[in-house]
Amino acid sequence: MSAWNKPSILLIEDDPLLGPSLEEYLQRQGFEAHWLSDERYWREALSREFDLVVLDLMLPHLPGELLLAELRKEYPDLPVLILTAKQGLDSKKECFELGADDYLVKPFEVLELELRIRALLRRKDKGRKEYRLGEVRIDLERGMIIKGKERIVPSRRTWDLLLFFLKHRGKVIPKEKILEEVWKDVIVNEETLRSYIKELRRLLPEGALQTFKGRGYLLKEEL
């Protein structure tokens, strides 16, 4: 996933009622969800990038545990949430040893599934090394913005401001909150903030950073 797009979820579930209903629910909650009813085609499905897999264990063609092991081998950093009717501790133990990140037993509340998904995505986000916005890459390890062949190292304050917007992307942030959290004890006026916003806009794709008059600024999640 680009950090600027909706989080993408692959549902590997053979139940013809549960699969599409979960897909629809997650889409309504702001995810890009894709239901895969035949687990034999999981490699084809993962030819596109996903942020998380929800995996049933009791599948008709492949044991879910085997599929989990293959997923972990080929996609070691991809979070996998097991969703199954198997309730025994032995099953949980096996799945966690195979590399599952979470385990939810059916029947379940869809809200709990959503909350667990969001928690796993937050955990993944903390380990992120790079963000992308269109053709612009933001390298967190090296503290630079990459635009094509151009490598730009922003000023410390511009970088702090960018990191703040990344943390709160998709939300309108009041000017007062920006000044308080980015500048902390240093007193600056709104004109100074506007100059840094202008500089940040120069570094990012057009339209990525928006002004909401009287309310604040928003870094878009997707373009």
N, C-alpha and C positions, 0 to 999 in steps of 0.2 A: 504493500500500500504506500502510496504517497501520503505523507501526513496531512495533505491538503484535501484528500478525498474522504468519503465515508469509510469507516472501518469495514472491511470485507470479511464475511463469515461463510465458510463452506460447511454445509450440513450433510453429513453422510448418514442417511436414515432411510430404511426401506419401507417404513410404514406409510401407506398412501394417504392417510389422513393427517398423521402427525407432521410429516415432512413439509407439505405445503402450508400447513397452518403456522408452523414455526417460522418458515420463510417469510410469510406475510407479516407476522407479528414483529419480527426483527426489522423488517423493512419499514414498518410504521414507526419504530423506535429510532430510526435514523441510520441503520446499518445497511450495507449492501450485502444482502444474503442470497446465497445460491444453494438450492436443494439438489443433492445428487442421490437418486433413488437406487442406482446400481453401483455398488462399491467397486466392481471390477474396473470401472473407468476413473478411478481416483487420480491416476497419474495424468490423464488427459485434463481432468478438471483443474489440477494444480499446475498446469502449464501456464495459467494466469496466476497472478500473485494474490494470495489471501493473507489476512492478518491472524486468523484463528480457525481451527477446525473443531466442529462439534461432531463427535463420532459415537455411533451406536455400536454395541458389541455383538448383538445377536443378529448377524447379517446372513442372508441366504447363500452367498457364494464364497465368502472369505471370512474366517474367524476374525472378529474385531481386534483381538489381541495381536494376531499376525499383522493385520493392517497397521495397528499402532506401532509395532516394532519397525515396519518398513517406513512409515512416516517419520519416525524419530531418526532413522538412519539417513534418510535422504533430505529431511528438512529439520535439522537439529534445533533450530531456533524458533520453529513454528509452534505456538501454543496449541495444545490439544485438550479439549474438555470432553470427558467420557460421559455419555448420556445413555443409561441402560437400565433394564429391569433387574439386572443381577445385583443382589443386595449383600451377598456374603463378603466377609472381610478378606477371604482368600482372593476374590476377584479384585477387590480394591488394591490389595497388596501387590498382586501381579501387575496391574496396570500402572501403578505408581513406579514399580521397579522397571517397567518398560519405558517409562518416561512421560506418562500422562501428567498434565499440570493440574487437573481438577477432576472430580468424579461426582456426578449427580445421578441419584437413583429415581427411576420412574415409579409411580406417578410423581409429578413435581409441579410447582407453580411457575408459570412462565416468567414472572417477575424475578424469581430467584435465579433462573437461568440467565436472564438479562444482566442481573447484578454481578453474577459470577463472570460472565463474559467481559463486562466493563472492568472488573478488577484485574483480570488477566491481561487485558489490553493496556491498562495503566502500568502494570508491572513490566510489560514488554517495552512500553514507551520510555520508561526510566533508563533502559539499557540502550536506547537508540544512539547511533553515532552520526546519523545524517538525516536531514529533512530535504524534501524536494518540493518545489513549487514551479510547475511547468518545466522550463528548461534550466531553472535556477536550482543549484544544490547548496545546502547550508551544512558545512562540515563542522560538526560540533567538537571533534577531537582537535582539529587544527585551528579552530576559531576563524574560519574564512568563508566567504561566499564565492561560489564558482559559477560564472556565467560564460558558457562556451569554453574558450581557451583562457579567459580572463580569471585571475585569482585575486580576490579583493579581501584585504584584512581591514575590517572597519575599526574605528576608534573604540576604545573600551566602553564608553557610554553608549555608543550606537549598538555595539554587540549586546550589552546588557538589555537595552531596550528591545532588540530583536528577540532575545531569549524570553523576555517577559511576554511578548506577544505570542510567541510559540506556545508558551505554557497556557495561555488563555485564548488560543485561537478559536474563532467561531463565536466569540462573545464581545459585546460592546463594553469597552473598559473606560470608565470615567477618567477625565484628565487628572483629577485629584488623586485617584488610586495609582495611576502611572507615576506621577511625581513622588508620591509617598514611598512606593516600593522600588522604583528604579534609582531615584536620587537620594532616598532615605533622609538623612539629616541635613543634606545640602539644600539650601533654599534657592530655588530657581523660579523664574516666572513662566507663564504660558508661552511667551514668545520663544524662549529657549527650547521648550518642548516642541513647538512647531518647526523649529529649524532642524531638530533631530528627526522628526517625522518626515520632513522633506528629504533629508539625506537617506533615510531608510527606503522611502518610495523610489529613489533613484537606483537603489540596489536591487529592488524586488520587481517582479513583473507588474506591468500596468494593471491597476485595479485590485491588486492584492490587499493593500492597506486602505481602508475606507474611513471617511470622516462622517460621523453622525452629529450634526449641528446641535449643540446644547447637551449632548449626551456623552460623546467621547469618540474612541477609535476602535476599529475592528479589523483583525487580520483574518481574511477569509479562509475557510477550510478547503474550499474548492473553487476553481475558476471555470 
